Structures are given as C-alpha cells and as structure tokens.
C-alpha cells in the first residue's frame, strides 16, 4: 500500500533527523523504509520508497519538500526559456536508485517490488505553481493560454519520467506505477487533449520490458476510461467509484487496483471487514484485481489495523 510506512513508529524512528529528499537518496534508508511495511503487514508486494520530485531534483532543479507543505520549487517554470532547465535524466543521476533496488531485490526474495514515478501532469503542476495548489490556476492558465508550451513541457517531463522508470525496471522492479496526484482537477476533454499524450508516451517507453504498468490518480472517476486508454495494464481507482462501475468505465481488458477508503481503517474492525468485503465483491466484475486502499495510508492510521486488513483480505480471497 502506498505510504504504508509513514504510519509506522519504526518509520518515524529511522527518518528522525533526515529530510525527505535525503531519505530518498540514501540506499540504506530506502531499503529499510521499503521493507518495513512488508515485514510488519505481510503485504504481497513492496512499493519502492521515493517521491515524485526525486527525478526533478536529480536533474538539478532547486526544490525541496517542506514538512506540512510538500514539494516547493524555488523558480517555477512559466516561460519557454524555463524549459532549458529540464535536461534529460541520465541513469548516473540516480545511481542511488539502482543501488537501492539491488539491495531490495536481494532482501525481498520472491516478493515483487513496484517501482514508482510521478506522472507528467502532476509534475508540471508542481513546477508551474511552485508548490501544491488547490485550484491549479497557473497550471490551467498555461495549458489553456499557451498549449504549445504546455505540450512541450509535458513532453519533456514524459521523457524524464520514462527514464526514471527505466532505471527502476532495469535494476529489478517487477512492476511500475505512474501516480497522477492532481489530474482529477481536469475535465475529460482537457485530459484527452492536453495530458493523455504525455502519459501514453511514458507507458509506451517502458512497454518493451513486459512488466505490469499501473496508472493511478485521485478524484479521477470521470477520467477512468481515458486513463485506461493511455496504455496501462492496471488502472487504480480511488474510493469514490465502486469497482464494478470502474470496470464498466475502463473496459473488460484492464485489471483494477483499489479501492478501500483509507479513512475506513479508523472504524471498528467489523466495519473495516464489511467495507473490505464490499470492495472484493465489487471487484468480481474486473478481469483482475489488486486489493489496495483508494489512496495512501493516512499518517495516524493504527498499524495493527492495516495488519488485520491484510490478513482478512488474504483469508477471504484464499477461501474463494
């Protein structure tokens, strides 16, 4: 489960005194943090510990992740001249990723490792806004006002993202996930015209490796069909759309990932089980299903609640 580690006391202890981006660049910490949820919860796969802005930092952009805020960019990208700062990502720029995945695959044995990267739209939004944004005013102003510059920006980010995923796959990742945190802010036609080509370029760039490709966004119920068309093998669904309906929107040729509401884990155990069973029942319509939360684990989640959820899903699916 994405961000499962951040609810763990052992995560907070190992991260103590170490900034987020530094944590992502230290193979020893990446390895330990990635393994913690696997050890604690017995999940079926590990998710590589990273952040979506790591490849942007690696090519030299002046940015940081501020606690309680998120990624903050010192000099936002707003003009064509600013594109020159987005140079191609080379494997040596992220050699720590190769080292960390090598360590992880040795520790994980047969447990799959899922690679991770931010999608072009979400990266562009951070770069244009200069940080997190509620309404994405500057992002949409650029997308609508200078569509060619917008297309060129996303194209460069698609190349950077694809390079980052290739590094992870070649180092040993068993699958990769493209995470589009903010794309739910768009109308379907805007997504089709202004975002989908860049996401499709990323998926096409790693298709030859033959590893499963997962596409996930938040608040993307109206975009699920288009996200499936972008080229992923698995479409992630947040908790707002039942999986049976998501299957209808995405099509019968795509597996689904999701989609228990993370807030459910704060309810009594019987309620958690009931909601998890609803997800499993709704997923029967899909050709394949990866049980997961509909978004990341909330920081104050009780770790034992996650462990019990994993055990329940294993017991229920084995019984079927």
ZAVEX-7029 format. One line per field, with one value per residue (C-alpha): residue number from 1; residue in one letter; x, y, z. Coordinates in nm, 2 decimals, decimal comma, always signed. Layout:
N
i	c(NUM ...) .
aa	c(a ...) .
x	c(X ...) .
y	c(Y ...) .
z	c(Z ...) .
***
This chain:
320
i	c(1 2 3 4 5 6 7 8 9 10 11 12 13 14 15 16 17 18 19 20 21 22 23 24 25 26 27 28 29 30 31 32 33 34 35 36 37 38 39 40 41 42 43 44 45 46 47 48 49 50 51 52 53 54 55 56 57 58 59 60 61 62 63 64 65 66 67 68 69 70 71 72 73 74 75 76 77 78 79 80 81 82 83 84 85 86 87 88 89 90 91 92 93 94 95 96 97 98 99 100 101 102 103 104 105 106 107 108 109 110 111 112 113 114 115 116 117 118 119 120 121 122 123 124 125 126 127 128 129 130 131 132 133 134 135 136 137 138 139 140 141 142 143 144 145 146 147 148 149 150 151 152 153 154 155 156 157 158 159 160 161 162 163 164 165 166 167 168 169 170 171 172 173 174 175 176 177 178 179 180 181 182 183 184 185 186 187 188 189 190 191 192 193 194 195 196 197 198 199 200 201 202 203 204 205 206 207 208 209 210 211 212 213 214 215 216 217 218 219 220 221 222 223 224 225 226 227 228 229 230 231 232 233 234 235 236 237 238 239 240 241 242 243 244 245 246 247 248 249 250 251 252 253 254 255 256 257 258 259 260 261 262 263 264 265 266 267 268 269 270 271 272 273 274 275 276 277 278 279 280 281 282 283 284 285 286 287 288 289 290 291 292 293 294 295 296 297 298 299 300 301 302 303 304 305 306 307 308 309 310 311 312 313 314 315 316 317 318 319 320) .
aa	c(x x x x x x x x x x x x x x x x x x x x x x x x x x x x x x x x x x x x x x x x x x x x x x x x x x x x x x x x x x x x x x x x x x x x x x x x x x x x x x x x x x x x x x x x x x x x x x x x x x x x x x x x x x x x x x x x x x x x x x x x x x x x x x x x x x x x x x x x x x x x x x x x x x x x x x x x x x x x x x x x x x x x x x x x x x x x x x x x x x x x x x x x x x x x x x x x x x x x x x x x x x x x x x x x x x x x x x x x x x x x x x x x x x x x x x x x x x x x x x x x x x x x x x x x x x x x x x x x x x x x x x x x x x x x x x x x x x x x x x x x x x x x x x x x x x x x x x x x x x x x x x x x x x x x x x x x x x x x x x x x) .
x	c(+0,00 +0,14 +0,27 +0,21 +0,54 +0,46 +0,21 +0,48 +0,68 +0,98 +0,95 +0,94 +1,24 +1,46 +1,36 +1,43 +1,66 +1,67 +1,49 +1,26 +1,46 +1,78 +1,60 +1,51 +1,87 +2,02 +2,01 +2,03 +1,73 +1,53 +1,58 +1,49 +1,18 +1,06 +1,09 +0,92 +0,55 +0,64 +0,78 +0,50 +0,19 +0,28 +0,17 +0,21 +0,44 +0,68 +0,65 +0,98 +1,02 +1,07 +0,89 +0,76 +1,00 +1,32 +1,40 +1,35 +1,59 +1,83 +1,85 +1,94 +1,61 +1,61 +1,33 +1,27 +1,00 +0,89 +0,72 +0,35 +0,36 +0,50 +0,73 +0,83 +1,01 +1,24 +1,20 +0,87 +0,86 +0,64 +0,81 +0,97 +1,32 +1,25 +1,23 +1,60 +1,63 +1,46 +1,75 +1,73 +1,77 +2,07 +2,10 +2,40 +2,19 +2,00 +2,27 +2,13 +1,81 +2,00 +2,19 +1,88 +1,68 +1,97 +1,97 +1,60 +1,56 +1,82 +1,62 +1,28 +1,34 +1,03 +0,83 +0,77 +0,89 +0,68 +0,86 +0,72 +0,71 +0,50 +0,30 +0,38 +0,07 +0,13 +0,50 +0,41 +0,16 +0,42 +0,67 +0,43 +0,26 +0,58 +0,42 +0,09 -0,22 -0,59 -0,72 -0,42 -0,48 -0,14 -0,13 -0,46 -0,38 -0,07 -0,25 -0,53 -0,32 -0,01 -0,10 +0,22 +0,44 +0,23 +0,27 +0,64 +0,66 +0,47 +0,67 +1,00 +0,86 +0,74 +1,09 +1,23 +0,96 +1,02 +1,39 +1,33 +1,11 +1,35 +1,62 +1,40 +1,29 +1,65 +1,76 +1,49 +1,15 +0,87 +0,61 +0,58 +0,32 +0,26 +0,10 -0,10 -0,20 -0,37 -0,51 -0,86 -0,87 -0,93 -1,23 -1,22 -1,17 -0,88 -0,72 -0,76 -0,62 -0,36 -0,24 -0,31 -0,04 +0,23 +0,11 +0,08 +0,44 +0,56 +0,38 +0,49 +0,85 +0,85 +0,62 +0,90 +1,01 +0,70 +0,64 +0,29 +0,22 -0,02 -0,19 -0,34 -0,49 -0,71 -1,06 -1,04 -1,38 -1,47 -1,13 -1,10 -1,18 -0,93 -0,67 -0,72 -0,67 -0,34 -0,17 -0,16 -0,23 -0,38 -0,60 -0,60 -0,94 -0,99 -1,28 -1,53 -1,62 -1,73 -1,50 -1,79 -1,87 -1,50 -1,48 -1,77 -1,58 -1,24 -1,33 -1,31 -0,94 -0,79 -0,72 -0,81 -0,63 -0,81 -1,02 -1,09 -1,13 -0,82 -1,05 -1,23 -0,93 -1,02 -1,35 -1,40 -1,26 -1,60 -1,68 -1,34 -1,41 -1,75 -1,62 -1,33 -1,57 -1,77 -1,46 -1,38 -1,74 -1,74 -1,41 -1,56 -1,66 -1,30 -1,07 -0,80 -0,79 -0,51 -0,67 -0,54 -0,65 -0,81 -0,52 -0,22 -0,23 -0,32 -0,03 -0,23 -0,36 -0,31 -0,06 -0,24 -0,55 -0,35 -0,21 -0,56 -0,69 -0,41 -0,49 -0,86 -0,81 -0,57 -0,81 -1,11 -0,95 -0,79 -1,13 -1,27) .
y	c(+0,00 +0,34 +0,53 +0,24 +0,31 +0,65 +0,53 +0,31 +0,40 +0,23 +0,46 +0,77 +0,65 +0,57 +0,90 +1,11 +1,40 +1,31 +1,53 +1,36 +1,40 +1,29 +0,98 +0,91 +0,94 +0,71 +0,34 +0,22 +0,42 +0,35 -0,02 -0,02 +0,20 +0,00 -0,32 -0,20 -0,25 -0,59 -0,71 -0,55 -0,63 -0,92 -0,75 -0,92 -0,66 -0,38 -0,03 +0,15 +0,44 +0,76 +1,08 +1,21 +1,51 +1,29 +1,29 +1,67 +1,72 +1,48 +1,69 +2,00 +2,18 +2,39 +2,23 +2,09 +1,90 +2,11 +1,93 +2,00 +2,17 +1,93 +2,00 +2,36 +2,49 +2,79 +2,91 +2,80 +2,71 +2,96 +3,06 +2,88 +2,98 +2,79 +2,46 +2,47 +2,37 +2,04 +1,84 +1,47 +1,23 +1,00 +0,68 +0,82 +1,10 +0,85 +0,58 +0,55 +0,41 +0,13 +0,06 +0,06 -0,17 -0,41 -0,42 -0,46 -0,74 -0,93 -0,88 -0,94 -1,28 -1,36 -1,07 -0,83 -0,47 -0,20 +0,10 +0,45 +0,78 +1,09 +1,15 +1,44 +1,65 +1,64 +1,72 +2,00 +2,14 +2,15 +2,31 +2,58 +2,66 +2,65 +2,41 +2,24 +2,41 +2,38 +2,51 +2,49 +2,83 +2,89 +2,54 +2,57 +2,92 +2,78 +2,48 +2,69 +3,00 +2,85 +2,50 +2,45 +2,55 +2,32 +2,03 +2,08 +2,09 +1,77 +1,60 +1,68 +1,56 +1,24 +1,17 +1,23 +1,01 +0,73 +0,74 +0,72 +0,42 +0,25 +0,28 +0,11 -0,17 -0,24 -0,25 -0,52 -0,36 -0,62 -0,36 +0,02 +0,27 +0,61 +0,83 +1,14 +1,30 +1,61 +1,50 +1,47 +1,85 +1,82 +1,77 +1,47 +1,66 +1,86 +1,53 +1,37 +1,67 +1,81 +1,53 +1,19 +1,20 +1,26 +0,98 +0,75 +0,83 +0,72 +0,39 +0,33 +0,39 +0,11 -0,13 -0,34 -0,45 -0,65 -0,56 -0,46 -0,09 +0,07 +0,41 +0,59 +0,93 +1,09 +1,21 +1,06 +0,88 +1,08 +1,00 +0,63 +0,53 +0,77 +0,66 +0,31 +0,42 +0,59 +0,24 +0,10 -0,27 -0,18 +0,12 +0,24 +0,35 +0,57 +0,50 +0,73 +0,48 +0,12 -0,13 -0,28 +0,06 +0,13 -0,19 -0,07 +0,26 +0,12 -0,19 -0,56 -0,58 -0,39 -0,51 -0,27 -0,16 -0,04 +0,09 +0,09 +0,44 +0,50 +0,66 +0,33 +0,20 +0,43 +0,24 -0,07 -0,40 -0,54 -0,23 -0,25 -0,61 -0,52 -0,24 -0,46 -0,74 -0,48 -0,40 -0,76 -0,83 -0,53 -0,64 -0,97 -0,79 -0,70 -0,93 -0,88 -0,70 -0,58 -0,50 -0,17 +0,14 +0,41 +0,64 +0,65 +0,53 +0,82 +0,91 +0,85 +0,51 +0,24 -0,01 -0,31 -0,21 -0,24 -0,58 -0,71 -0,58 -0,76 -1,08 -1,05 -1,00 -1,30 -1,52 -1,41 -1,44 -1,78 -1,91 -1,82) .
z	c(+0,00 -0,09 +0,20 +0,44 +0,61 +0,73 +0,99 +1,15 +1,46 +1,31 +1,00 +1,22 +1,41 +1,11 +0,94 +1,25 +1,17 +0,80 +0,54 +0,30 -0,02 +0,16 +0,27 -0,09 -0,20 +0,06 -0,05 +0,31 +0,42 +0,10 +0,16 +0,52 +0,47 +0,17 +0,37 +0,68 +0,57 +0,42 +0,75 +0,96 +0,75 +0,52 +0,21 -0,13 -0,28 -0,18 -0,31 -0,37 -0,13 -0,32 -0,41 -0,74 -0,74 -0,70 -1,07 -1,09 -0,81 -0,98 -1,29 -1,08 -1,02 -0,70 -0,50 -0,16 +0,03 +0,32 +0,61 +0,63 +0,28 +0,02 -0,28 -0,32 -0,63 -0,59 -0,95 -1,11 -1,48 -1,66 -1,99 -2,29 -2,17 -1,84 -2,04 -2,08 -1,71 -1,78 -1,92 -1,98 -1,69 -1,71 -1,51 -1,33 -1,20 -0,99 -0,92 -0,57 -0,71 -0,89 -0,57 -0,35 -0,58 -0,60 -0,22 -0,21 -0,45 -0,25 +0,07 -0,08 -0,24 -0,44 -0,31 -0,61 -0,60 -0,75 -0,90 -0,87 -1,05 -1,08 -1,40 -1,63 -1,54 -1,16 -1,20 -1,43 -1,18 -0,91 -1,14 -1,27 -0,94 -0,74 -0,49 -0,40 -0,53 -0,45 -0,78 -1,02 -1,15 -1,31 -1,44 -1,62 -1,74 -1,91 -2,05 -2,20 -2,28 -2,44 -2,55 -2,74 -2,45 -2,23 -2,47 -2,48 -2,10 -2,06 -2,34 -2,16 -1,83 -2,00 -2,11 -1,76 -1,60 -1,85 -1,79 -1,42 -1,46 -1,69 -1,43 -1,18 -1,41 -1,53 -1,16 -1,09 -1,03 -1,10 -1,19 -1,22 -1,11 -1,26 -1,00 -1,11 -0,78 -0,93 -1,27 -1,12 -1,14 -1,52 -1,73 -1,96 -2,28 -2,13 -2,02 -2,36 -2,55 -2,31 -2,08 -2,22 -2,49 -2,24 -2,01 -2,31 -2,40 -2,06 -2,08 -2,44 -2,33 -2,09 -2,27 -2,42 -2,07 -2,03 -1,66 -1,55 -1,57 -1,32 -1,36 -1,06 -0,99 -0,72 -0,79 -1,14 -1,16 -1,48 -1,63 -1,57 -1,93 -2,07 -1,82 -1,94 -2,29 -2,20 -2,20 -1,85 -1,78 -1,44 -1,36 -1,00 -0,86 -0,56 -0,32 -0,49 -0,77 -0,70 -0,88 -1,07 -1,22 -1,27 -1,48 -1,69 -1,75 -1,80 -2,00 -1,96 -2,07 -1,78 -1,43 -1,14 -0,83 -0,52 -0,36 +0,02 +0,16 +0,39 +0,65 +0,70 +0,89 +1,18 +1,22 +1,44 +1,29 +1,20 +0,99 +0,82 +0,73 +0,60 +0,38 +0,26 +0,16 -0,04 -0,23 -0,30 -0,41 -0,64 -0,79 -0,92 -1,24 -1,32 -1,52 -1,25 -0,91 -0,68 -0,35 -0,21 -0,05 -0,27 -0,18 +0,05 +0,41 +0,64 +0,88 +1,20 +1,10 +1,36 +1,22 +1,36 +1,17 +0,85 +0,95 +1,03 +0,70 +0,51 +0,70 +0,63 +0,26 +0,24 +0,43 +0,22 -0,12 -0,04 +0,07 -0,27) .
***
